[in-house]
Amino acid sequence: MREKELKFLEVDHEEVEKKLEEMGAEKTFSGEIHDTFFDKNDKELQNSGQVLRLRSKGGRSVLTWKGKADFEKVKDREEIEVEVSNHEEIAKILEKIGLEKTHETRKHRTSYKLGPVEIELDDFKGRLDHIPEFVEIEGKDAETIRKWAKKIGIQKEGKAWGLQLIEHYKN
C-alpha cells in the first residue's frame, strides 16, 4: 500500500471538527496512540529513510514498516502493516533480533473519513507536547488532499513532513 499525506500545522482542532461534523464526516477513532520506533544500532533504517514502528491504538497493536518517502508534492511512501496480538512480545522479538527502541511518542488522535480522504487531528503528549496541534490528511494525491483541506476550512499550505516536524519544533 502507498501512504500519501500532508500535515497542516497549528490548526485549530475545534474549528476543524465542527466543520467535519457539519459536512457529515464519519468519526472512526478518538483516543490515545503510543508509538515505539525501532532501528539497528547504526541507525541503518533511519539513514535509508525507512521506519519500523510498533503502535498501540484503541486496544490493538500494529507493526508497520515504511519505505523511503518521496517529499516532492506530498509525503508518498510504501507502507506495510500487520496487526499483532501481543505488543510486548513483538517488542521483545524485535530486540532479540538486534533492533533497538530508538524513541517513543504518545498523542491523542481523532480520525475521520470524509469522501476520498482520511483526516487525523493529532495532539502530542509527553516529551513532544510543545508541538502545537496539527491535522494530517491522507488521500490519493496532493491535489485531492489540498482540495479537501480547503473544503474543511484549512487555508494553510500543507507540509510533506515526517520526522522533520519534530525538528521544526525543537526548543
N, C-alpha and C positions, 0 to 999 in steps of 0.2 A: 504494500500500500504506500502511497505517496502522501506526505503531510505538506499542505500549503497553507501558510498563515502569515498574518501581520499582527503586530502588537500596537495598540493605541495607548500612549502613556498619559498619565494624570487625567483620567476621565472620571467624571462623577458617576459612581455606580447607581445611586438612587435615580438620577435622571435617565440613565440608560435602561434600568429595569422598568421604570414607569413606561417608557416608550415601547419596550419589548412586550409588556403586558397589554398595552393598547393595541399593538399590532397582532396579538394572538399567538405570540411565540410560546412554544412548549418548554416548560422548565424540566430539565432532565436530571439535574443534580444540584444539591446545595449541601456543602459540608466541608470537613477538613481533609486535606491531602497531605500525606507525608511521603516525600521522595528521598531515596537513598541512591547515590550515584557511585558507580564502581569503575575502576580502571586498573591497569597494570602499574607497578611501582615506578616505571619510567614514563608514565602518562602517555603511552602509545595511542590509546583511543582518543584522548583529548587532542593530542598533537596531530592526529589524522582527521579531526573533525567529527569523530564518532562519539556516540553517547550510549552508555548502558545504565538503565535506570530501573530500580525496583520501587513501585508505587503502591501505597495503601490508600484506598479511596472507597468510602462507603462500605466497609466490611469486605472488600475484595482486594486482592493483590495482583498486580500485573507487572511482568518483566518485559521491558521494552528495549530494543536496540534501534538506534537511529544512525543512518549513514551520514556522510559528509553533506552539509547543506549548501545549496546554491542560494546566494543572497541578492541576486540581481534585482528582481521586482518584488519578490515575495520570498519568505523563507520556504524553501522547497527541498524536501529530503525524503529518502526511503525510510520507512518505519515498519518494524515487525514487532508485534505484541503477542504475548501469550499469558493467559490467566494462570496463576499458580495457586495451589491450595494452602501453602504454608509459608508465609512471608519470612519468618525467622529461619526456617530450614533452607530455603533457597539462598538467603543471605550467607548462611554457613557454607553452602556448597560453593558459591562464588568465591568466598575467601579461601576455601580449601584448594581450589584450582589456581590460586595465585593472584586473584584480584583483590584490590583493597577498596574500602569505603573512602571516597575522596571528599564528599561533603553531603550534607542533608539539607533539605528545605521543608518548610511547613507553610501552608497557605490555606486560606478559606477560598473556596471556589463555588461560584454559582454558574451553572451551564444551561444554555438554551439552544433550541433548534428552531430556526426560522427560515423558511424557504430552503434554498440550497446551501445555507451556511450554518455553522455551529459557532456559538458565541460564548466565551468564557470570561467571567468577571473575577479577577484574581486580586487577592489582598494577602501579601506575605505576612507571616508571623515570625516571632523569634528574632534571630540574628539579622534577618532581612526586612524587619518591619519598618525600616526607614524608607523603603521603596514605596512610592505612592501607588494607590490602586491603579490598575490598568485593565484594558479589555483586549482579549485575543480573539481574532476571528479567523476561522478556517473555512476554506472554500476551494472551488476547482481552479481558480486562477486569481491574479492580482486585481483584475478589473471587477470580477464578481465580488470580491471581498470589499473593495473600496466603494462599490455601488451600494452594498448593503450597510456598510458603516454609515454612509450619508443618510440612508433611509432611517436609521435609528438615531440620527442626530449627532453623530461623531463627525466633526469638521476637521479634526487634526489629521495630519499625514501619518500613515501607519509606518512602523519600523519593522524590518525583517530581522529582528534580533533574537538571539538565544541567550547565551552566557553574557553577551555584551550588555544586556540590561543590568546585570549586577555590577559590571564595571562602570557603567554610566552613572550609577547612583552611589559609588564608593564615597565614603566620608573623607 
